[in-house]
């Protein structure tokens, strides 16, 4: 099958999780023996040259509605997250409503909408009053995403994220000002900040912070794998977070907020597989210190997190789900509907 996938521009999978998600999808569809073409949406000429069109993220998806042949081929909107939910904290409820209406246009215009969590898909279906959205893994975690490094002999924590992303900016502010000083009061742990962060050298030295601005894929895997904990104090956001899935995959327990753990299943006791939820700075400090001091609990969290990721984000899981989705949209497609 000839499949066209479009996003706003060239993919940068080493710089942002959205591009990585689209790249993972391309690899999955190619593994299913489809012929996949990635083209920035502004460069697509005619969708009638393809058997299936997949638009990645809301902006490009809306742009694509005017493309020649849009109504003549099956289409999928790959949403990544409910964008408007994240924008509430950035621009306020009134302006975020405009983003919600934009996304709703995509839900109604595309033959099928795909989100990474069942909660997001359920929201779409409830809003529309009909089944138009389904869930599928947004990332693929395999051997290539594992580090070769063993856990560091000295305690260390890691935060991964681009400084250009608003939830990450807010997270690092909370981390540096309210969480990490409390951890350092009772621990000799080092903090690894992965991303293009600008932290004064005096603060880095005082709080034992190392900044990794540009890492290869393997170097990133090793930093995450060697760390004792991953910290994700996201004060807002939407969707499944790759930094969390990747840390669990590497066997690194996560201490994060409810926003960090969106899309992660709950245990029978209400906990999080492979992590501990802490929604305020004091709780985050306490949870981090408890885990840093208890290797047995860390090992238990490590094992359960890896097992959960393997069952939900393996290559096999992605191949199975996207094969079902492609078949479903082909069966249900009605030209001009």
N, C-alpha and C positions, 0 to 999 in steps of 0.2 A: 504493500500500500504506500502511496506517495503522501507524506504528511508534511505540512508546513507549520513550523512553530515560530511565533513572532514575539518579540519584546520591544522595549523602547529603543534600544541601541545594541551595540556589540556586547557580548557577555563578558563579564570579568569575574569568573568563579572563585578566584583567589582573593578577591576584595570584598565581595558581598554575598550574603546567604541567598538572596533572591536569584542571582545569576547561577549560584551553585545548584539551586533547586532545578532551574531550567536545564542546566547541563546534565544533571542526573537523569532528568526525564528524557532528554535526547538519547542518552546512552541506553536507557531502559527500552525505549521504542526501537532503537537499532538492534538491540539484542533479541527483540521479537521479530526480527527480519524485515522491518519496515524501512523504506527509504525516506530518511528524514532530512529536511532542508531547514536550516535556521536562517531567517532573514529579518532584520529590523523592520518594524511595521511600516515605516515610511518608505521602504524600498520594495515592498511587495507590489507586483504589477497586477496579477489576475489570479484569484483563488481557484478559478476553474482549471488551473493546471495541476491541482492536487485532489486527492480523495478525502482528505480530512484537514481541517484547520484548527490549530490550538493557539489561543492568545494568552500570553502570560502577563498577569497583573492588569488592574483596571484601566489605566490610561491607554495603553496599547490596544486593549480589548475594545474600548469605545471608538478609538481611531479606526479600527478595522471594520466597523460596521458600514463604513462608506466605501470599502474596497470593492472593485468589480468582482462579481461572483460570490459575494458573501452569502446570499440567500440560496445559492445553488450547490453548496457543499456542506456536509455535516461539520459542526463547529463545537469546540469545547473551550470554555473559559476556565483557565487555570489560575485560581484566585490567590494562592499563597497564604493570605490571611484576610480577615474582615478589616480592610484598611481603615474604614471610618472609625472603628473602635479605637484604634491607635491614635487617630487624629484628634479625638476628643480632648486629650490632655495637651495637645500641641496648639490647636486653634480654637478650642471651645466647642460646646454642643451645637450652637447655631451653624457655624461654618462646617462642622463635621457632618451635619445633615446633608450638605451638598455632596459630600463624598459618598454618603450612604445611597443617595439617589443615583449617583453615577454607577455604583456597584449594582444597584437594583436593575438598572438598564441592561447591564451585562447578564444578570440572572435571567431576565425575560427574553433577551435577544438570542442567546446561544442555546444550542440544543441540549447541552449538559454543562453543569458547573461542577468543578472539582475543588475541594478544600482539604487541607491536611488533617482535620479533626472532624469527628462525627458531630460535635457540638456546633461547629460552623455550618456544616451541611444541614443540620436540623434547623438552624436559625433561618437559612434561606428557604427551606421547604415550608416552614411555618409561616414565614412572611408572605410567600407567594400563594400559599394554600394549595400547593401541588408539589409532586416529587420532581424537582428539576436539578437537585444537587446531590453529590455523593462524596464519600471520603476516599482518599488514597494517600499513601506515604509521600511526603514532600521531599525526603532525602533518601539516599541509599548509603548504608554503612556496611563496608566490607573490610577485607584485610588491608586495603590501601589507606583506610582511615585510622588504622591502628598504629601506635608508636612502638618502636623497638626498645625504648628506654624503660628500665625498671623504676619503681617508685624511689624518689629521692631519699637518701638516708636522713636528711634534715627536713623538718616540716616546711611545706610550701603550699601556697594556694594560687589559683590562676583566674583571671577574667579575660575573656576573649570578646572582641567587638570593635567595629569601626567607630572612630570618633565623629564621623559625619552623621551617624544615626541617632536621632533624638533620645530614644529610650536608653541607649548606651551612654550618652552624655550624662543623663540624669543618674544612671547607675554608678558611674565612676565618681561623680560628685558625692553621692551618698556613701560610697565605699571609702573614699579617701577622708571625708570629713567626719563620718559618724560610725563606721564599722571597723575599718582596719586599725585605727588607733586603739580601740578597745581590745581587739585581738592581740595586738602587740604588747599591751600591758601585761598579759598573762602568758605570752608565747613568744618564742624566737622565730616564728614562721616568717618566710619571705613571700612577697606577693609579686607574681608575674602578670604584668599588664600587656596583653597582646593587641596591638593596634597602633594607629598613628596618634598616640597620646602625648600631650605637652604638659608635663608635670615638673615644677621647679626642682632643680637638683638637690636643694636643701631638704625638700620634702621626701624625695626618693631616698636620700641617705638616712634621714631620721627615721623613716618608717620601713626601711629595707624593701624598697620597691624597685623592680627591674622592668624596663620597658623594652618590648620586642616589636619594633616598628614594621619590619619586613621579614617574614619567615617563609621558607619553603614549606610545601605541604608536609614533608616528613619532619621538618623541624617543629612545626606546629603540633603535629601528632605527638612528638616526643615531649614537648613542654607540658601538654595536657596529660599525657600518660604518666609522667614522672611526678606530677603534682598530687598532693594528698587530697585536696578538695578543689572544686570549682565553685566560685562565688558568682551568683547571678541576682543581685538585689534590684531587679527591674521594677521601678515604681509605676510603670504603665507599659502598654504594649498590646499586641494581638498576635495570635497564631502560634504555631510550633516554633521553638527557638533552636536553631542548629547548634549553637554553643552548648545547649543542654543535652541534646541528643548525642552530640559528638563526645562530650565528657563522659556520659554514661557508657557509651560504646568503648571508650578507652579505660573503663574501670575506675573512673574518678567520681566519687560521690559529689552531689550538688547541693549546696545550700542556696535556696532562692525563694523569691516571692511567688504568689499565685500566678502572676503574669509570666514568670519564667517557666512554670510547669504546665502552662496551657497545652492541652492535647496529650498529656501524660496520664496514663491510667492510675487510678487509686487502688491501694491494697484493700483487703477486706477490713482492715482496721482504720481505713481512712487516710493512711499515709501515702507517700509518693514512692514509686519504684525507683530505688537507687538514689533517693534524695531526701532532704528535710525541708519542709516549708517554713519560712520565717518572713513575716510580712512587715516587720519593723526592724530598725537598726539594733535595738537591744536584744531582740530574739535572734537576729542573725549572728551577733557576737557570741551569745550563749551557745547556740547550736554549733557554730564553727569550733569553739573551744572544746566542747564536749567530744566532737568527732576527732579533732586533732589529738585528744588525749586518750582515745579508745581505739586501738588498732583492730580489735575484734569486730566492733560495730562497723568500722570503715570497710573491713573485708567483706562483711555481710552485705552492706549497701553496694559495694563494688560488684559482687556477683549477681545480685538481683537486678541491678541496672543493666548490666551486660546482657543478661538473659532476656529482659524486657525488650531491649533494642533489637536483639537478634530475632525475636518473634514478630516485630512490627516494622523494622526498617532494613531488613536484609534484602539482598538482591532478589532472592526468590519471592519475598513478599511483594516487592514492587512489580516484578514481572507478572505475577499472578493477577494483581489488582488492575494494572494498566491494560492487560490483555482483556480482562472483563469489561473495562470501560470502553475500549475501542470497539469491541463487539456490540456493546449496548448502544452506543451512539449510532453505529451503522444500522442496527436493526430498527431503532426508533426514529430514524431520520425520515422526514417527509418534506420534499422540496417546497419552499415558500411558506412553511409553517411558522 
